[in-house]
């Protein structure tokens, strides 16, 4: 008879001042027993283990990269959870794993919309501004809100600052909480010595509830890099193509991380 292991969720602990929110996009656990992969499980989960006696259990937090169910990976910037325990036949052991950002994580850009101003600016082509709003805020006092009524059609904003990002395969991720009734586009402005190139990275589909996503930028940056690239800026864009419908988009807890 096996031992059963039960895991409901992962807890992320952060220093809010330097690392921001503890909201995360951990959907899976990668389980090793004595450094051998036991399996990959979607949370919450109860699964059987045939090993008995004292063993080292390693639990690593996994995500759906870009929100895709078929693309599951260990998140490279969260620590693993290790515990030595005794596995007893027929018993169910409940684990409450805790993770944190690894020390080498670089927070290149964060925005939680709690300060009077934001680190985003409207594009000259936009006829809608992003505003700080307490309406339906994800957490804290405010979130970012984009409202496009039937008389307006284009929204686009970008980071005020530009960023140098590694192009050598170092994992680069954008974390964001969002809720939207229309498609939200996220992309990169690639500033080169000769020109600025605009590239859409991902399209976030409508969701009636707040959602969290970890967007991998690594391959995109590597593929689009050349010797003329100097730095990058992130942008967010949306359109209202439906007469009689108002577009409402909320975003919060944006983090751009690498090492």
C-alpha positions in Angstrom: 0.0 0.0 0.0 1.4 3.4 -0.9 1.8 6.6 1.1 -0.2 9.6 -0.2 1.1 13.1 -0.4 -1.3 16.0 -0.5 -0.4 19.5 -1.6 -3.1 22.2 -2.0 -1.0 25.2 -3.0 2.4 26.9 -3.0 3.0 30.0 -0.8 5.3 32.8 -2.2 7.0 34.9 0.4 8.3 38.3 -0.7 9.7 41.5 0.6 7.1 43.9 -0.8 9.4 46.9 -0.9 12.1 45.2 -3.0 10.2 42.3 -4.7 6.6 43.4 -4.8 3.5 41.3 -4.4 3.3 37.7 -3.3 0.8 37.0 -6.0 2.1 34.2 -8.2 1.3 32.0 -11.2 2.3 28.6 -9.7 0.0 26.0 -11.1 2.1 22.8 -10.7 4.5 21.0 -8.5 7.6 19.0 -9.7 8.3 16.3 -7.2 11.6 14.6 -6.6 12.2 11.8 -4.1 15.9 11.4 -3.3 16.8 13.5 -6.3 14.8 11.3 -8.7 11.8 12.8 -10.5 8.6 11.3 -9.0 6.2 13.3 -11.3 4.6 16.6 -12.3 1.2 17.4 -10.8 -1.3 20.1 -11.2 -2.4 21.8 -8.0 -4.3 20.9 -5.8 -3.2 17.3 -5.8 -3.1 14.0 -3.8 -0.8 11.4 -5.3 0.6 8.0 -4.2 4.2 7.3 -3.4 5.5 3.7 -3.3 8.7 4.6 -1.3 8.7 3.9 2.4 10.8 5.1 5.3 12.9 8.3 5.5 13.4 10.2 2.2 14.3 13.6 0.9 11.3 15.2 -0.8 12.0 18.2 -3.2 9.1 20.2 -4.4 9.7 22.8 -7.1 7.1 25.4 -8.3 5.9 25.0 -11.8 4.1 27.4 -14.1 2.2 27.4 -17.4 4.6 29.4 -19.6 2.6 32.2 -21.3 -0.6 30.6 -19.8 -0.4 27.6 -22.1 -1.4 24.3 -20.5 0.9 22.3 -22.8 3.9 24.4 -21.9 4.8 23.6 -18.3 8.1 24.4 -16.7 9.8 25.0 -13.4 9.8 28.7 -12.7 13.5 29.6 -12.8 13.3 32.5 -10.2 11.5 30.7 -7.4 13.4 28.6 -4.8 12.6 24.9 -4.3 11.2 23.4 -1.1 13.1 20.5 0.5 12.0 18.4 3.5 13.2 15.1 5.0 10.3 13.0 6.1 9.2 9.5 6.9 6.8 7.9 4.4 4.5 5.5 6.2 2.4 3.0 4.3 -1.3 3.9 4.1 -0.8 7.4 5.6 -1.5 10.8 3.9 1.1 13.5 4.4 0.1 17.1 3.8 2.8 19.5 2.6 2.4 23.3 2.6 5.5 24.3 0.5 6.9 27.8 0.7 9.0 29.5 -2.0 10.7 32.8 -2.5 12.6 34.7 -5.2 16.1 33.5 -5.7 18.8 35.9 -4.5 20.2 36.3 -8.1 16.8 37.6 -9.4 17.0 41.1 -10.8 13.8 43.1 -10.8 14.4 45.2 -13.8 11.0 47.0 -13.6 8.0 46.8 -11.3 4.7 48.7 -11.2 2.0 48.2 -8.6 0.0 51.4 -9.3 0.2 52.4 -5.6 2.2 55.6 -6.1 0.7 58.9 -7.3 2.4 58.6 -10.7 3.1 55.5 -12.8 6.1 54.3 -14.8 4.1 54.2 -18.0 3.3 56.9 -20.6 0.8 57.1 -23.4 1.9 56.7 -27.0 1.3 59.6 -29.3 -1.0 57.3 -31.4 -3.3 56.6 -28.4 -6.5 58.5 -27.7 -7.0 56.8 -24.4 -4.9 57.1 -21.2 -4.1 54.5 -18.6 -5.3 55.7 -15.2 -4.7 54.6 -11.7 -8.0 53.4 -10.2 -9.3 51.9 -7.0 -12.3 50.4 -8.9 -12.0 46.6 -8.8 -8.4 46.8 -7.7 -6.7 43.4 -7.5 -5.0 44.2 -4.2 -3.9 47.3 -2.3 -5.6 50.6 -3.1 -5.2 50.7 -6.9 -4.7 49.0 -10.2 -4.1 50.3 -13.6 -7.3 50.8 -15.7 -7.9 51.2 -19.4 -11.3 52.3 -20.5 -12.2 52.6 -24.2 -15.8 53.7 -24.9 -17.6 53.4 -28.3 -16.3 56.8 -29.4 -12.7 55.9 -28.9 -10.8 53.1 -30.6 -7.0 53.0 -29.8 -5.0 52.6 -26.6 -1.3 52.2 -26.3 1.1 53.0 -23.5 4.8 52.2 -22.9 7.3 52.2 -20.2 8.9 55.6 -19.6 12.3 53.9 -19.0 14.1 51.7 -21.4 15.9 48.5 -20.4 18.9 46.5 -21.3 17.9 42.8 -21.4 20.2 39.8 -21.8 20.1 38.1 -25.2 22.3 35.1 -24.3 19.5 32.7 -23.3 19.2 34.0 -19.7 15.5 33.6 -18.7 13.6 36.8 -18.9 10.0 36.9 -17.7 7.2 39.4 -17.4 4.7 38.8 -14.6 1.4 40.5 -14.6 -2.1 40.3 -13.0 -4.9 41.3 -15.4 -8.6 41.3 -16.0 -10.0 42.3 -19.4 -13.2 42.0 -21.5 -11.2 42.5 -24.7 -7.8 41.4 -26.1 -4.8 43.1 -24.5 -1.6 43.1 -26.5 1.8 43.2 -24.9 4.9 43.8 -26.9 8.4 45.2 -27.0 9.8 48.3 -28.6 13.3 47.4 -29.8 15.4 50.5 -29.9 18.3 50.1 -32.4 21.0 52.5 -33.5 19.2 53.0 -36.8 15.5 52.5 -36.0 12.9 51.5 -33.4 11.0 48.3 -34.2 7.6 47.4 -32.6 7.0 43.7 -32.0 3.9 42.2 -30.5 4.8 39.4 -28.0 1.5 38.0 -26.7 -2.2 38.6 -26.9 -4.1 38.1 -23.6 -7.7 36.9 -24.1 -10.7 38.2 -22.2 -11.2 36.9 -18.7 -14.0 37.8 -16.3 -11.8 37.1 -13.2 -8.3 38.4 -12.3 -5.7 36.2 -13.8 -1.9 35.9 -13.3 0.5 35.1 -16.1 4.2 34.6 -16.5 5.3 35.6 -20.0 8.6 34.3 -21.2 10.5 36.8 -23.3 13.8 34.8 -23.5 13.4 33.3 -27.0 11.7 36.4 -28.3 14.6 38.6 -27.3 17.2 36.1 -28.6 15.5 35.7 -31.9 15.1 39.4 -32.5 18.5 40.5 -31.3 21.3 41.8 -33.6 24.4 44.0 -33.1 22.3 47.2 -33.5 20.0 46.6 -30.5 20.6 49.0 -27.7 17.7 48.6 -25.3 14.0 47.8 -25.0 10.7 49.3 -23.8 7.6 47.4 -23.0 4.2 48.4 -24.3 0.5 47.6 -23.8 -2.1 48.1 -26.5 -5.8 47.5 -27.1 -8.6 48.5 -29.5 -12.3 48.9 -29.5 -13.8 47.6 -32.7 -17.2 46.8 -31.4 -19.7 49.7 -31.6 -21.9 49.9 -28.5 -19.4 48.0 -26.3 -17.1 49.6 -23.8 -13.7 48.0 -23.3 -12.5 47.7 -19.7 -9.0 46.4 -18.9 -7.3 46.2 -15.5 -3.6 45.4 -14.9 -1.6 45.2 -11.7 1.7 43.9 -10.1 3.9 44.0 -13.2 7.4 42.7 -12.8 10.1 42.3 -15.4 12.7 39.9 -14.0 15.9 38.2 -15.1 19.3 37.4 -13.6 
